[in-house]
Amino acid sequence: MANFFVPKNDHFTVTIPLDCTDPENPQVVFAEGLEGYPAALQKIPEEALAYHWMKWRKPAWGMDCFLRELAYIGGSTRERQFSQEQFDAVRIRYLLLDSSFFPEKDRVSFTKAGSYEVLSGPSEELVNSLQPVLLRIFLGVASRIWDLGSASKNLLQADDYVMLRNLPDGLLQVSRAKGLISSPDDEKKKVTSTTASVRPATPKPTPETPTGADSSTVPPESSGKTSV
């Protein structure tokens, strides 16, 4: 039976591969679709690869409307405008649950804002100190789940990237796990990717048109690396 409701405490995790060959200038690893990742990851020494993640809450309709309302700025009704920057900040404050960027000895902490738990001041300050392009990439991927209803089960995680890099049949195994191959006949065909571009800038929404990009698997269809 189809489920049309958001389960309580529903969440998902976005994981991004980073090339840390130069620790002072880490770069996001991109590839041309899922099938491009084995070669892209194999170019980087294994010890230089890092897989960082952010765990996000999946809001139901009521919370989503509340967050969008918080994204308006302006003193009067006539002056009020929707601010994408404010919306990104609100989503980080209300929807981020955890991240590999938080120190092990000082994990994420929360405080109460009305009926919702939000990031505490120190935790929010730490997130806001990240490189903007990196944070926008995480938000861009997460927005597909929030705004377009893409399946979070298709998001690539650290184990998926490791299989794609290290196993001869890693692409086949990940494709099966993500539902891109459903029968033996499909395995004879070329694996096609369902990835979409992760752009540094999050698309600007309007109250009527949600933000997001079309895709179901992460991350992007853009070759090379992006410095963060």
PyRosetta script that sets phi, psi and omega in degrees:
from pyrosetta import init, pose_from_sequence

init()
pose = pose_from_sequence("MANFFVPKNDHFTVTIPLDCTDPENPQVVFAEGLEGYPAALQKIPEEALAYHWMKWRKPAWGMDCFLRELAYIGGSTRERQFSQEQFDAVRIRYLLLDSSFFPEKDRVSFTKAGSYEVLSGPSEELVNSLQPVLLRIFLGVASRIWDLGSASKNLLQADDYVMLRNLPDGLLQVSRAKGLISSPDDEKKKVTSTTASVRPATPKPTPETPTGADSSTVPPESSGKTSV")
pose.set_psi(1, 134.1)
pose.set_omega(1, -177.2)
pose.set_phi(2, -66.5)
pose.set_psi(2, 142.2)
pose.set_omega(2, 177.7)
pose.set_phi(3, -109.5)
pose.set_psi(3, 117.8)
pose.set_omega(3, -177.2)
pose.set_phi(4, -105.0)
pose.set_psi(4, 8.7)
pose.set_omega(4, -175.0)
pose.set_phi(5, -116.4)
pose.set_psi(5, 151.9)
pose.set_omega(5, 176.9)
pose.set_phi(6, -86.5)
pose.set_psi(6, 116.9)
pose.set_omega(6, 179.3)
pose.set_phi(7, -60.9)
pose.set_psi(7, 150.1)
pose.set_omega(7, 178.1)
pose.set_phi(8, -62.7)
pose.set_psi(8, 137.5)
pose.set_omega(8, -179.8)
pose.set_phi(9, 62.7)
pose.set_psi(9, 25.5)
pose.set_omega(9, 177.3)
pose.set_phi(10, -67.1)
pose.set_psi(10, 141.0)
pose.set_omega(10, -178.0)
pose.set_phi(11, -151.4)
pose.set_psi(11, 169.2)
pose.set_omega(11, 177.0)
pose.set_phi(12, -150.7)
pose.set_psi(12, 161.9)
pose.set_omega(12, -177.4)
pose.set_phi(13, -122.3)
pose.set_psi(13, 129.3)
pose.set_omega(13, 175.4)
pose.set_phi(14, -101.9)
pose.set_psi(14, 125.5)
pose.set_omega(14, 179.7)
pose.set_phi(15, -120.1)
pose.set_psi(15, 133.5)
pose.set_omega(15, -177.3)
pose.set_phi(16, -124.0)
pose.set_psi(16, 130.6)
pose.set_omega(16, 175.8)
pose.set_phi(17, -80.7)
pose.set_psi(17, 136.3)
pose.set_omega(17, -178.8)
pose.set_phi(18, -125.2)
pose.set_psi(18, 137.5)
pose.set_omega(18, 174.6)
pose.set_phi(19, -93.4)
pose.set_psi(19, 111.5)
pose.set_omega(19, -177.5)
pose.set_phi(20, -106.8)
pose.set_psi(20, 30.7)
pose.set_omega(20, 177.1)
pose.set_phi(21, -54.3)
pose.set_psi(21, -42.9)
pose.set_omega(21, 171.7)
pose.set_phi(22, -104.8)
pose.set_psi(22, 102.0)
pose.set_omega(22, -175.3)
pose.set_phi(23, -57.9)
pose.set_psi(23, -25.6)
pose.set_omega(23, -179.5)
pose.set_phi(24, -84.6)
pose.set_psi(24, -8.3)
pose.set_omega(24, -177.8)
pose.set_phi(25, -144.1)
pose.set_psi(25, 62.0)
pose.set_omega(25, -179.8)
pose.set_phi(26, -63.5)
pose.set_psi(26, 148.9)
pose.set_omega(26, -176.4)
pose.set_phi(27, -129.2)
pose.set_psi(27, 139.6)
pose.set_omega(27, 174.8)
pose.set_phi(28, -71.5)
pose.set_psi(28, 133.3)
pose.set_omega(28, 179.8)
pose.set_phi(29, -89.8)
pose.set_psi(29, 120.7)
pose.set_omega(29, 177.6)
pose.set_phi(30, -112.3)
pose.set_psi(30, 160.6)
pose.set_omega(30, 176.4)
pose.set_phi(31, -150.6)
pose.set_psi(31, 161.4)
pose.set_omega(31, 176.7)
pose.set_phi(32, -80.3)
pose.set_psi(32, 83.8)
pose.set_omega(32, 178.8)
pose.set_phi(33, 77.9)
pose.set_psi(33, 175.1)
pose.set_omega(33, -178.4)
pose.set_phi(34, -58.2)
pose.set_psi(34, -41.1)
pose.set_omega(34, -176.5)
pose.set_phi(35, -68.7)
pose.set_psi(35, -13.1)
pose.set_omega(35, 178.8)
pose.set_phi(36, -86.8)
pose.set_psi(36, -11.9)
pose.set_omega(36, -175.0)
pose.set_phi(37, -69.7)
pose.set_psi(37, -38.6)
pose.set_omega(37, 178.8)
pose.set_phi(38, -53.5)
pose.set_psi(38, -49.2)
pose.set_omega(38, -178.5)
pose.set_phi(39, -67.4)
pose.set_psi(39, -41.9)
pose.set_omega(39, -178.6)
pose.set_phi(40, -62.9)
pose.set_psi(40, -40.8)
pose.set_omega(40, -178.3)
pose.set_phi(41, -75.9)
pose.set_psi(41, -32.5)
pose.set_omega(41, -179.1)
pose.set_phi(42, -70.0)
pose.set_psi(42, -18.1)
pose.set_omega(42, 177.8)
pose.set_phi(43, -72.4)
pose.set_psi(43, -15.1)
pose.set_omega(43, -174.3)
pose.set_phi(44, -108.0)
pose.set_psi(44, 132.2)
pose.set_omega(44, 176.7)
pose.set_phi(45, -55.6)
pose.set_psi(45, 139.0)
pose.set_omega(45, -175.5)
pose.set_phi(46, -57.3)
pose.set_psi(46, -37.8)
pose.set_omega(46, -178.6)
pose.set_phi(47, -70.2)
pose.set_psi(47, -14.7)
pose.set_omega(47, -179.8)
pose.set_phi(48, -94.0)
pose.set_psi(48, -5.8)
pose.set_omega(48, 180.0)
pose.set_phi(49, -88.1)
pose.set_psi(49, 136.7)
pose.set_omega(49, 175.0)
pose.set_phi(50, -132.3)
pose.set_psi(50, 140.4)
pose.set_omega(50, -179.3)
pose.set_phi(51, -116.7)
pose.set_psi(51, 101.0)
pose.set_omega(51, -177.7)
pose.set_phi(52, -98.1)
pose.set_psi(52, 149.2)
pose.set_omega(52, -172.6)
pose.set_phi(53, -138.4)
pose.set_psi(53, 157.8)
pose.set_omega(53, 172.5)
pose.set_phi(54, -135.2)
pose.set_psi(54, 131.9)
pose.set_omega(54, -179.6)
pose.set_phi(55, -101.6)
pose.set_psi(55, 125.9)
pose.set_omega(55, -172.9)
pose.set_phi(56, -120.5)
pose.set_psi(56, 146.4)
pose.set_omega(56, 171.5)
pose.set_phi(57, -77.1)
pose.set_psi(57, 145.4)
pose.set_omega(57, 175.3)
pose.set_phi(58, -104.8)
pose.set_psi(58, 107.2)
pose.set_omega(58, -174.4)
pose.set_phi(59, -79.3)
pose.set_psi(59, 149.1)
pose.set_omega(59, 170.6)
pose.set_phi(60, -82.8)
pose.set_psi(60, 178.5)
pose.set_omega(60, -173.8)
pose.set_phi(61, -56.6)
pose.set_psi(61, -44.8)
pose.set_omega(61, -176.5)
pose.set_phi(62, -61.7)
pose.set_psi(62, -45.1)
pose.set_omega(62, 179.6)
pose.set_phi(63, -68.6)
pose.set_psi(63, -38.0)
pose.set_omega(63, 179.5)
pose.set_phi(64, -61.1)
pose.set_psi(64, -43.9)
pose.set_omega(64, 177.7)
pose.set_phi(65, -63.2)
pose.set_psi(65, -40.0)
pose.set_omega(65, 178.8)
pose.set_phi(66, -61.5)
pose.set_psi(66, -43.6)
pose.set_omega(66, -179.2)
pose.set_phi(67, -66.5)
pose.set_psi(67, -38.5)
pose.set_omega(67, 178.6)
pose.set_phi(68, -66.4)
pose.set_psi(68, -35.2)
pose.set_omega(68, 177.1)
pose.set_phi(69, -64.3)
pose.set_psi(69, -36.6)
pose.set_omega(69, 178.7)
pose.set_phi(70, -68.7)
pose.set_psi(70, -16.2)
pose.set_omega(70, -177.2)
pose.set_phi(71, -84.5)
pose.set_psi(71, -1.9)
pose.set_omega(71, 178.1)
pose.set_phi(72, -86.7)
pose.set_psi(72, 139.4)
pose.set_omega(72, 177.8)
pose.set_phi(73, -123.5)
pose.set_psi(73, 157.4)
pose.set_omega(73, -179.3)
pose.set_phi(74, 124.4)
pose.set_psi(74, 145.7)
pose.set_omega(74, -175.0)
pose.set_phi(75, -77.0)
pose.set_psi(75, -37.0)
pose.set_omega(75, -176.9)
pose.set_phi(76, -119.4)
pose.set_psi(76, 169.0)
pose.set_omega(76, -179.8)
pose.set_phi(77, -59.8)
pose.set_psi(77, -39.8)
pose.set_omega(77, -178.8)
pose.set_phi(78, -68.6)
pose.set_psi(78, -31.2)
pose.set_omega(78, -177.2)
pose.set_phi(79, -89.4)
pose.set_psi(79, -11.0)
pose.set_omega(79, -173.7)
pose.set_phi(80, -65.2)
pose.set_psi(80, 134.3)
pose.set_omega(80, 177.9)
pose.set_phi(81, -137.5)
pose.set_psi(81, 147.4)
pose.set_omega(81, 177.2)
pose.set_phi(82, -76.8)
pose.set_psi(82, 129.2)
pose.set_omega(82, -179.2)
pose.set_phi(83, -112.2)
pose.set_psi(83, 117.0)
pose.set_omega(83, 177.9)
pose.set_phi(84, -63.3)
pose.set_psi(84, -40.1)
pose.set_omega(84, 178.7)
pose.set_phi(85, -61.5)
pose.set_psi(85, -42.1)
pose.set_omega(85, 178.5)
pose.set_phi(86, -66.0)
pose.set_psi(86, -38.8)
pose.set_omega(86, 179.9)
pose.set_phi(87, -63.6)
pose.set_psi(87, -43.2)
pose.set_omega(87, 177.2)
pose.set_phi(88, -60.6)
pose.set_psi(88, -44.4)
pose.set_omega(88, -179.4)
pose.set_phi(89, -63.9)
pose.set_psi(89, -40.4)
pose.set_omega(89, 179.2)
pose.set_phi(90, -64.9)
pose.set_psi(90, -43.5)
pose.set_omega(90, 180.0)
pose.set_phi(91, -64.2)
pose.set_psi(91, -39.1)
pose.set_omega(91, 176.7)
pose.set_phi(92, -62.6)
pose.set_psi(92, -45.9)
pose.set_omega(92, -175.7)
pose.set_phi(93, -65.1)
pose.set_psi(93, -40.9)
pose.set_omega(93, -173.1)
pose.set_phi(94, -95.7)
pose.set_psi(94, -25.1)
pose.set_omega(94, -170.2)
pose.set_phi(95, -111.0)
pose.set_psi(95, -19.5)
pose.set_omega(95, 179.7)
pose.set_phi(96, -74.5)
pose.set_psi(96, 126.2)
pose.set_omega(96, -177.4)
pose.set_phi(97, -104.4)
pose.set_psi(97, -32.6)
pose.set_omega(97, -178.0)
pose.set_phi(98, -170.1)
pose.set_psi(98, 165.9)
pose.set_omega(98, 179.3)
pose.set_phi(99, -162.2)
pose.set_psi(99, 150.7)
pose.set_omega(99, 175.5)
pose.set_phi(100, -69.9)
pose.set_psi(100, -11.9)
pose.set_omega(100, 179.3)
pose.set_phi(101, -78.0)
pose.set_psi(101, -16.7)
pose.set_omega(101, 177.8)
pose.set_phi(102, -74.9)
pose.set_psi(102, 138.0)
pose.set_omega(102, 178.8)
pose.set_phi(103, -60.8)
pose.set_psi(103, 146.3)
pose.set_omega(103, -178.8)
pose.set_phi(104, -60.7)
pose.set_psi(104, -37.1)
pose.set_omega(104, -176.4)
pose.set_phi(105, -85.8)
pose.set_psi(105, -7.0)
pose.set_omega(105, -177.9)
pose.set_phi(106, -140.2)
pose.set_psi(106, 68.9)
pose.set_omega(106, -174.8)
pose.set_phi(107, -67.0)
pose.set_psi(107, 172.6)
pose.set_omega(107, -178.2)
pose.set_phi(108, -57.5)
pose.set_psi(108, 142.6)
pose.set_omega(108, 176.7)
pose.set_phi(109, -128.8)
pose.set_psi(109, 159.4)
pose.set_omega(109, -173.5)
pose.set_phi(110, -130.3)
pose.set_psi(110, 162.1)
pose.set_omega(110, 173.2)
pose.set_phi(111, -137.3)
pose.set_psi(111, 172.5)
pose.set_omega(111, -176.3)
pose.set_phi(112, -97.9)
pose.set_psi(112, 133.3)
pose.set_omega(112, 174.0)
pose.set_phi(113, -131.3)
pose.set_psi(113, 98.5)
pose.set_omega(113, -174.3)
pose.set_phi(114, 66.3)
pose.set_psi(114, -125.0)
pose.set_omega(114, 179.9)
pose.set_phi(115, -95.4)
pose.set_psi(115, 4.2)
pose.set_omega(115, -176.6)
pose.set_phi(116, -114.3)
pose.set_psi(116, 149.6)
pose.set_omega(116, 169.4)
pose.set_phi(117, -89.2)
pose.set_psi(117, 132.5)
pose.set_omega(117, -179.3)
pose.set_phi(118, -128.7)
pose.set_psi(118, 165.1)
pose.set_omega(118, 177.5)
pose.set_phi(119, -58.9)
pose.set_psi(119, 140.4)
pose.set_omega(119, 174.3)
pose.set_phi(120, -71.0)
pose.set_psi(120, 166.1)
pose.set_omega(120, -179.7)
pose.set_phi(121, -54.7)
pose.set_psi(121, -50.3)
pose.set_omega(121, -179.9)
pose.set_phi(122, -62.9)
pose.set_psi(122, -38.9)
pose.set_omega(122, 179.9)
pose.set_phi(123, -67.8)
pose.set_psi(123, -42.0)
pose.set_omega(123, 178.5)
pose.set_phi(124, -65.6)
pose.set_psi(124, -37.7)
pose.set_omega(124, 178.5)
pose.set_phi(125, -63.3)
pose.set_psi(125, -39.0)
pose.set_omega(125, 178.7)
pose.set_phi(126, -64.2)
pose.set_psi(126, -45.3)
pose.set_omega(126, 179.1)
pose.set_phi(127, -62.0)
pose.set_psi(127, -41.9)
pose.set_omega(127, -178.4)
pose.set_phi(128, -69.1)
pose.set_psi(128, -11.8)
pose.set_omega(128, 178.1)
pose.set_phi(129, -88.8)
pose.set_psi(129, -3.6)
pose.set_omega(129, 177.0)
pose.set_phi(130, -69.0)
pose.set_psi(130, 159.3)
pose.set_omega(130, 175.2)
pose.set_phi(131, -59.9)
pose.set_psi(131, 130.8)
pose.set_omega(131, -176.5)
pose.set_phi(132, -56.0)
pose.set_psi(132, -41.6)
pose.set_omega(132, -177.4)
pose.set_phi(133, -63.9)
pose.set_psi(133, -36.6)
pose.set_omega(133, 179.6)
pose.set_phi(134, -66.5)
pose.set_psi(134, -45.1)
pose.set_omega(134, -179.8)
pose.set_phi(135, -65.8)
pose.set_psi(135, -37.0)
pose.set_omega(135, 178.3)
pose.set_phi(136, -65.9)
pose.set_psi(136, -33.7)
pose.set_omega(136, 177.7)
pose.set_phi(137, -66.0)
pose.set_psi(137, -45.3)
pose.set_omega(137, 176.9)
pose.set_phi(138, -60.4)
pose.set_psi(138, -43.9)
pose.set_omega(138, 178.8)
pose.set_phi(139, -65.4)
pose.set_psi(139, -37.2)
pose.set_omega(139, -179.8)
pose.set_phi(140, -63.7)
pose.set_psi(140, -41.1)
pose.set_omega(140, 177.8)
pose.set_phi(141, -68.2)
pose.set_psi(141, -46.1)
pose.set_omega(141, -178.7)
pose.set_phi(142, -62.4)
pose.set_psi(142, -33.3)
pose.set_omega(142, -177.4)
pose.set_phi(143, -63.9)
pose.set_psi(143, -24.7)
pose.set_omega(143, 176.9)
pose.set_phi(144, -67.3)
pose.set_psi(144, -33.1)
pose.set_omega(144, 177.1)
pose.set_phi(145, -74.1)
pose.set_psi(145, -47.1)
pose.set_omega(145, -177.4)
pose.set_phi(146, -66.2)
pose.set_psi(146, -45.3)
pose.set_omega(146, -167.4)
pose.set_phi(147, -101.7)
pose.set_psi(147, -25.1)
pose.set_omega(147, -178.1)
pose.set_phi(148, -114.3)
pose.set_psi(148, -6.7)
pose.set_omega(148, 178.4)
pose.set_phi(149, 72.3)
pose.set_psi(149, 22.4)
pose.set_omega(149, 176.8)
pose.set_phi(150, -60.5)
pose.set_psi(150, 150.5)
pose.set_omega(150, -176.0)
pose.set_phi(151, -74.7)
pose.set_psi(151, 120.1)
pose.set_omega(151, -178.9)
pose.set_phi(152, -67.8)
pose.set_psi(152, -21.2)
pose.set_omega(152, 179.1)
pose.set_phi(153, -66.3)
pose.set_psi(153, -18.0)
pose.set_omega(153, -179.9)
pose.set_phi(154, -86.3)
pose.set_psi(154, -4.5)
pose.set_omega(154, 178.4)
pose.set_phi(155, -67.5)
pose.set_psi(155, 132.5)
pose.set_omega(155, 177.9)
pose.set_phi(156, -74.4)
pose.set_psi(156, 136.5)
pose.set_omega(156, 177.9)
pose.set_phi(157, -114.1)
pose.set_psi(157, 176.9)
pose.set_omega(157, -174.7)
pose.set_phi(158, -55.6)
pose.set_psi(158, -43.2)
pose.set_omega(158, -179.7)
pose.set_phi(159, -62.0)
pose.set_psi(159, -35.4)
pose.set_omega(159, 178.3)
pose.set_phi(160, -64.9)
pose.set_psi(160, -44.7)
pose.set_omega(160, 179.0)
pose.set_phi(161, -63.4)
pose.set_psi(161, -39.0)
pose.set_omega(161, 179.5)
pose.set_phi(162, -63.6)
pose.set_psi(162, -43.2)
pose.set_omega(162, 177.8)
pose.set_phi(163, -63.7)
pose.set_psi(163, -42.6)
pose.set_omega(163, -180.0)
pose.set_phi(164, -61.6)
pose.set_psi(164, -34.8)
pose.set_omega(164, -177.4)
pose.set_phi(165, -80.9)
pose.set_psi(165, -41.7)
pose.set_omega(165, -165.3)
pose.set_phi(166, -103.4)
pose.set_psi(166, -23.4)
pose.set_omega(166, -174.7)
pose.set_phi(167, -99.6)
pose.set_psi(167, 136.7)
pose.set_omega(167, 178.1)
pose.set_phi(168, -57.9)
pose.set_psi(168, -35.2)
pose.set_omega(168, 179.1)
pose.set_phi(169, -107.0)
pose.set_psi(169, 25.9)
pose.set_omega(169, -178.2)
pose.set_phi(170, -59.3)
pose.set_psi(170, -41.0)
pose.set_omega(170, 179.7)
pose.set_phi(171, -62.3)
pose.set_psi(171, -40.9)
pose.set_omega(171, 179.3)
pose.set_phi(172, -65.8)
pose.set_psi(172, -43.8)
pose.set_omega(172, -178.9)
pose.set_phi(173, -64.2)
pose.set_psi(173, -44.5)
pose.set_omega(173, -180.0)
pose.set_phi(174, -67.0)
pose.set_psi(174, -38.5)
pose.set_omega(174, 179.2)
pose.set_phi(175, -62.5)
pose.set_psi(175, -40.5)
pose.set_omega(175, 176.4)
pose.set_phi(176, -63.9)
pose.set_psi(176, -46.5)
pose.set_omega(176, -177.0)
pose.set_phi(177, -62.4)
pose.set_psi(177, -33.5)
pose.set_omega(177, -178.3)
pose.set_phi(178, -90.3)
pose.set_psi(178, 3.1)
pose.set_omega(178, 176.9)
pose.set_phi(179, 78.5)
pose.set_psi(179, 14.5)
pose.set_omega(179, 178.5)
pose.set_phi(180, -79.1)
pose.set_psi(180, -19.4)
pose.set_omega(180, 175.6)
pose.set_phi(181, -125.4)
pose.set_psi(181, 122.4)
pose.set_omega(181, -174.9)
pose.set_phi(182, -119.1)
pose.set_psi(182, -6.9)
pose.set_omega(182, -178.7)
pose.set_phi(183, -151.3)
pose.set_psi(183, 161.5)
pose.set_omega(183, 177.7)
pose.set_phi(184, -57.4)
pose.set_psi(184, -33.7)
pose.set_omega(184, 179.0)
pose.set_phi(185, -64.3)
pose.set_psi(185, -35.7)
pose.set_omega(185, -180.0)
pose.set_phi(186, -64.6)
pose.set_psi(186, -30.0)
pose.set_omega(186, -176.9)
pose.set_phi(187, -68.8)
pose.set_psi(187, -19.3)
pose.set_omega(187, 179.1)
pose.set_phi(188, -80.9)
pose.set_psi(188, -16.1)
pose.set_omega(188, -179.1)
pose.set_phi(189, -91.6)
pose.set_psi(189, 161.5)
pose.set_omega(189, 176.3)
pose.set_phi(190, -67.1)
pose.set_psi(190, 134.0)
pose.set_omega(190, 178.1)
pose.set_phi(191, -70.4)
pose.set_psi(191, 123.7)
pose.set_omega(191, 178.1)
pose.set_phi(192, -104.7)
pose.set_psi(192, 144.9)
pose.set_omega(192, -175.5)
pose.set_phi(193, -88.2)
pose.set_psi(193, 147.4)
pose.set_omega(193, 171.3)
pose.set_phi(194, -109.5)
pose.set_psi(194, 19.4)
pose.set_omega(194, 179.4)
pose.set_phi(195, -75.8)
pose.set_psi(195, 157.7)
pose.set_omega(195, 175.2)
pose.set_phi(196, -132.6)
pose.set_psi(196, 164.9)
pose.set_omega(196, -175.6)
pose.set_phi(197, -65.3)
pose.set_psi(197, 139.0)
pose.set_omega(197, 168.6)
pose.set_phi(198, -104.8)
pose.set_psi(198, 106.2)
pose.set_omega(198, -178.8)
pose.set_phi(199, -90.9)
pose.set_psi(199, 146.3)
pose.set_omega(199, 179.5)
pose.set_phi(200, -57.0)
pose.set_psi(200, -37.1)
pose.set_omega(200, -178.0)
pose.set_phi(201, -92.9)
pose.set_psi(201, 132.6)
pose.set_omega(201, 175.2)
pose.set_phi(202, -75.6)
pose.set_psi(202, 130.5)
pose.set_omega(202, -179.7)
pose.set_phi(203, -56.4)
pose.set_psi(203, 138.3)
pose.set_omega(203, -178.6)
pose.set_phi(204, -77.4)
pose.set_psi(204, 122.9)
pose.set_omega(204, -179.1)
pose.set_phi(205, -89.9)
pose.set_psi(205, 166.9)
pose.set_omega(205, 167.1)
pose.set_phi(206, -117.6)
pose.set_psi(206, 166.2)
pose.set_omega(206, 178.5)
pose.set_phi(207, -57.9)
pose.set_psi(207, -27.6)
pose.set_omega(207, -178.1)
pose.set_phi(208, -92.0)
pose.set_psi(208, -27.0)
pose.set_omega(208, -174.1)
pose.set_phi(209, -119.6)
pose.set_psi(209, 111.4)
pose.set_omega(209, -178.7)
pose.set_phi(210, -65.7)
pose.set_psi(210, 161.1)
pose.set_omega(210, 176.4)
pose.set_phi(211, -84.4)
pose.set_psi(211, 166.3)
pose.set_omega(211, 175.5)
pose.set_phi(212, 136.5)
pose.set_psi(212, 169.3)
pose.set_omega(212, 177.1)
pose.set_phi(213, -130.0)
pose.set_psi(213, 157.7)
pose.set_omega(213, -172.7)
pose.set_phi(214, -79.6)
pose.set_psi(214, 117.0)
pose.set_omega(214, 175.2)
pose.set_phi(215, 179.9)
pose.set_psi(215, 169.6)
pose.set_omega(215, 176.0)
pose.set_phi(216, -132.2)
pose.set_psi(216, -11.6)
pose.set_omega(216, -179.1)
pose.set_phi(217, -127.8)
pose.set_psi(217, 155.1)
pose.set_omega(217, -174.6)
pose.set_phi(218, -118.8)
pose.set_psi(218, 163.0)
pose.set_omega(218, -23.4)
pose.set_phi(219, -89.1)
pose.set_psi(219, -138.9)
pose.set_omega(219, -149.9)
pose.set_phi(220, -84.1)
pose.set_psi(220, 164.5)
pose.set_omega(220, 173.5)
pose.set_phi(221, -95.6)
pose.set_psi(221, 57.4)
pose.set_omega(221, -179.5)
pose.set_phi(222, -138.3)
pose.set_psi(222, 130.2)
pose.set_omega(222, -171.9)
pose.set_phi(223, -83.7)
pose.set_psi(223, 157.2)
pose.set_omega(223, 176.5)
pose.set_phi(224, 89.3)
pose.set_psi(224, -152.8)
pose.set_omega(224, -176.6)
pose.set_phi(225, -133.7)
pose.set_psi(225, 153.5)
pose.set_omega(225, 174.5)
pose.set_phi(226, -117.9)
pose.set_psi(226, 124.4)
pose.set_omega(226, -178.5)
pose.set_phi(227, -68.3)
pose.set_psi(227, 137.1)
pose.set_omega(227, 174.7)
pose.set_phi(228, -124.7)
pose.dump_pdb("model.pdb")
